[in-house]
Each structure stands twice: as C-alpha cells, then as structure tokens.
Amino acid sequence: MASGVLPAEASPLTLPAPAERGSTRIADRVLARIASRAAVEAVTPHAPDPRRLETPRASAHRHRRGTVSIKVGLDLPYPADIGALSGEVHQRIVERLDELAGTEAPKVSLVVERLVPDAPSGGLL
C-alpha cells in the first residue's frame, strides 16, 4: 500500500450517523453555574445596588429519566414585587439552560434567602 493512501472504506469523507458518534453530557456543576448566572442577570436590573446582593447559590441534579432539577438560593431587593421578580428569575434560568446547555423543561426551585432593603437601616424608627 502506498504511503498516505487510505482504503476506500476508511475515507475521511464518510462519517458515522450522529447517533453512532456518541453524546455530550454537561456536568451538573456547569448547569448550576448557568442557573446562578441567569439569576444574577434577572435580578440585577431591579436592584438599586446589586453589590449588596449575595451571589446566588445553585445546585443541579440529573435524574435517571433525563430530567434536570435545579435549586437556586438567592437574595432579592426589597421593596419589590417578589412574585413577579421570582417569575422573571425562573423564566431567565429556564431560557439560559435551554440556550446554553440544551436542557429542556428543567424543574427549577427558587429559595428566597434574604430580602435586601434599598439602603442599610441606621436603626429602628
């Protein structure tokens, strides 16, 4: 066989079908990081001083059925419409997980850990 010549059955132009090439699995910690960042993106426009909010803490778990559960603990600015803001955070997390990781219909649980007032209070009124 001459050097640099491939047999016909090993031609570089023929690829196996996509299902035969393997799959990509995104680690749970990556999904958690995406969810945490998405929560920041959703909350920041509503916070007068976003630096006063703690970084959201997220965890992810992939179930055997292929579904994904995400739990995010976060601070929200106060006063705010907590229900509406939580809905925005939830929607942003779902969108970013689908867009960046191809995760469809994850179960997202939000835990509001603190309500952070606009300005620190100097004492009781």
Secondary structure, 3 states (H helix, E strand, C coil): CCCCCCCHHHCCCCCCCHHHHCCCCCCHHHHHHHHHHHHHHHHHHHCCCHHHCCCCEEEEEECCCCCEEEEEEEEEEECCCHHHHHHHHHHHHHHHHHHHHCCCCCEEEEEEEEEEECCCCCCCC
